[in-house]
Amino acid sequence: MTASIPRLGFGTWGRTGADGIAAILYALETGYRHLDTAQSYGTEASVGEAMRQSRLKREEIFVTTKIKVDNLDPGKLLPSLRKSLETIGIDQVDLTLIHWPPPYDRIEPEVYLEQIAEAQAMGLTRMIGVSNFTIALLEKAGALLGRGAIATNQIELNPLFQNQKIASYCKEHDILVTCYQPVAQRRMGDVEQMRAIAVRHEATVEQVALAYELSKGYAAIPTSSKPERIRSNWLAHKLNLTAADVEAIDALPQSSRAIDPPGAPLWD
Ligand SMILES: NC(=O)c1ccc[n+]([C@@H]2O[C@H](COP(=O)([O-])OP(=O)(O)OC[C@H]3O[C@@H](n4cnc5c(N)ncnc54)[C@H](OP(=O)(O)O)[C@@H]3O)[C@@H](O)[C@H]2O)c1
C-alpha cells in the first residue's frame, strides 16, 4: 500500500502567500510529485493553486494533508477534512495524517482514529496515517484499525537525529517512515563527517542527508523558499551513497529532538 507514496516530497511549512505558490509550483516543475501540507500551515490553498498552475493532471500529484489537534474531537474530523478538500480544490487527498497526538492524551486514540478510518471509508482520503506517534500509540492504532491500515508515521528524522527506536518499529510493522526536518534546518554544515562525504560526492550536506534517508527506505519532505535549493534537494534522489558512507552517518553523534512542544507524547 505504501508503495505508491513518492519517497521524495516537498514540504510546505512556511510556503505561504505568492512566494509560497511560486516555490510549490517550482517544485512541481522540477519534478517533485508529492506535496506535504497541513490544516495548520495555511498552505492548503497555495498547494491547490500551484497544482492548477502546473497543469499537471490531478492523479500525477500525491497530496498529503494533516488534521490539526483542534479537529480531533468527536464529530470534528470529517467536516474539517471536507473543508481541506475545498480549500485545496480537490475531491480526495491521497494521504491524511493525524498531525499530533492530542497534548497530554486529552482525547482517547479511538475517538480520532475511528474518525480518520471513516474518512477513508467514505473516500475523502485514499490512505491514512499519523505523525509524531510513539510505539505505544502505533500499537493502539494497529489493534484498533488492523495491521496495514496506517500507511506512514511522519516523524522528525535526519542524520543528526536518527530516531532509531521508532524507525525500527515502523520498519518491522510495514509502516513507512516519513522524515520531517530531513535536512535538519541547516544544522549539518558543522558536522565534519557530513562535509567529507559531501565533498567526495561533489554534493551538498543536504543532498547527502536526503540520500541517506532514501537509502534507508524512508520518505523525506524537505522544503526551501529558494529555487536552487528546491532543485538541488530534488537531485538528491540521484545520489548513491556507498555502504561506508551510510555506516559513517549511522555512527554520527546524535543531537536532541528539535520539535518537542508542551504535552508531546512520551517519546520512545
Ligand atoms: N509532522 C510534523 O509535525 C512536521 C513538523 C515539521 C515539519 N514538517 C514538514 O516537513 C517539512 C520539512 O521540515 P522543515 O521545514 O521543518 O525542515 P527542513 O526541510 O529540514 O529544513 C528547511 C529549512 O532548511 C533550509 N534549507 C532547505 N534546503 C536547503 C539546502 N539545500 N541548503 C541549505 N539550506 C536549506 C530552508 O531555508 P531556505 O528557505 O532559506 O532555503 C529551510 O529554512 C515541512 O515543510 C513540513 O511540511 C512536519
The ligand as a Tripos MOL2 file, in Angstrom:
@<TRIPOS>MOLECULE
LIG
   48    52     1     0     0
SMALL
NO_CHARGES

@<TRIPOS>ATOM
      1 N1          4.5330   16.4750   11.0240 N.am      1 LIG1
      2 C1          5.1200   17.4350   11.6940 C.2       1 LIG1
      3 O1          4.8890   17.6350   12.8980 O.2       1 LIG1
      4 C2          6.1000   18.3080   10.9720 C.ar      1 LIG1
      5 C3          6.9940   19.1320   11.6860 C.ar      1 LIG1
      6 C4          7.9000   19.9090   10.9630 C.ar      1 LIG1
      7 C5          7.9100   19.8650    9.5820 C.ar      1 LIG1
      8 N2          7.0170   19.0730    8.9010 N.ar      1 LIG1
      9 C6          7.0030   19.0000    7.4220 C.3       1 LIG1
     10 O2          8.3150   18.7220    6.9910 O.3       1 LIG1
     11 C7          8.7550   19.7070    6.0710 C.3       1 LIG1
     12 C8         10.2500   19.9200    6.1890 C.3       1 LIG1
     13 O3         10.6040   20.2220    7.5380 O.3       1 LIG1
     14 P1         11.2440   21.6220    7.9500 P.3       1 LIG1
     15 O4         10.7690   22.6540    7.0310 O.co2     1 LIG1
     16 O5         10.9830   21.7980    9.3910 O.co2     1 LIG1
     17 O6         12.7970   21.3150    7.8470 O.3       1 LIG1
     18 P2         13.8700   21.0830    6.6670 P.3       1 LIG1
     19 O7         13.2080   20.7850    5.3700 O.co2     1 LIG1
     20 O8         14.8340   20.1130    7.2350 O.co2     1 LIG1
     21 O9         14.5980   22.4700    6.6070 O.3       1 LIG1
     22 C9         14.0690   23.5600    5.9280 C.3       1 LIG1
     23 C10        14.9970   24.7400    6.1790 C.3       1 LIG1
     24 O10        16.2850   24.4410    5.6870 O.3       1 LIG1
     25 C11        16.6770   25.3460    4.6670 C.3       1 LIG1
     26 N3         17.1450   24.5290    3.5270 N.ar      1 LIG1
     27 C12        16.4320   23.6570    2.7710 C.ar      1 LIG1
     28 N4         17.2010   23.0950    1.8300 N.ar      1 LIG1
     29 C13        18.4320   23.6080    1.9940 C.ar      1 LIG1
     30 C14        19.6630   23.4210    1.3030 C.ar      1 LIG1
     31 N5         19.7660   22.5780    0.2820 N.pl3     1 LIG1
     32 N6         20.7400   24.1360    1.7350 N.ar      1 LIG1
     33 C15        20.6380   24.9910    2.7810 C.ar      1 LIG1
     34 N7         19.5020   25.2160    3.4540 N.ar      1 LIG1
     35 C16        18.4070   24.5370    3.0630 C.ar      1 LIG1
     36 C17        15.4390   26.1470    4.3020 C.3       1 LIG1
     37 O11        15.7610   27.5290    4.2120 O.3       1 LIG1
     38 P3         15.5350   28.3790    2.8450 P.3       1 LIG1
     39 O12        14.0470   28.5070    2.6590 O.co2     1 LIG1
     40 O13        16.2120   29.6700    3.1670 O.co2     1 LIG1
     41 O14        16.2060   27.5880    1.7640 O.co2     1 LIG1
     42 C18        14.5210   25.9560    5.4980 C.3       1 LIG1
     43 O15        14.7260   27.0100    6.4440 O.3       1 LIG1
     44 C19         7.9100   20.9450    6.4260 C.3       1 LIG1
     45 O16         7.8830   21.8800    5.3890 O.3       1 LIG1
     46 C20         6.5910   20.2980    6.7150 C.3       1 LIG1
     47 O17         5.9170   20.0170    5.5010 O.3       1 LIG1
     48 C21         6.1440   18.2820    9.5780 C.ar      1 LIG1
@<TRIPOS>BOND
     1     1     2 1
     2     2     3 2
     3     2     4 1
     4     4     5 ar
     5     4    48 ar
     6     5     6 ar
     7     6     7 ar
     8     7     8 ar
     9     8     9 1
    10     8    48 ar
    11     9    10 1
    12     9    46 1
    13    10    11 1
    14    11    12 1
    15    11    44 1
    16    12    13 1
    17    13    14 1
    18    14    15 2
    19    14    16 1
    20    14    17 1
    21    17    18 1
    22    18    19 2
    23    18    20 1
    24    18    21 1
    25    21    22 1
    26    22    23 1
    27    23    24 1
    28    23    42 1
    29    24    25 1
    30    25    26 1
    31    25    36 1
    32    26    27 ar
    33    26    35 ar
    34    27    28 ar
    35    28    29 ar
    36    29    30 ar
    37    29    35 ar
    38    30    31 1
    39    30    32 ar
    40    32    33 ar
    41    33    34 ar
    42    34    35 ar
    43    36    37 1
    44    36    42 1
    45    37    38 1
    46    38    39 2
    47    38    40 1
    48    38    41 1
    49    42    43 1
    50    44    45 1
    51    44    46 1
    52    46    47 1
@<TRIPOS>SUBSTRUCTURE
     1 LIG1         1 GROUP 0 **** ****
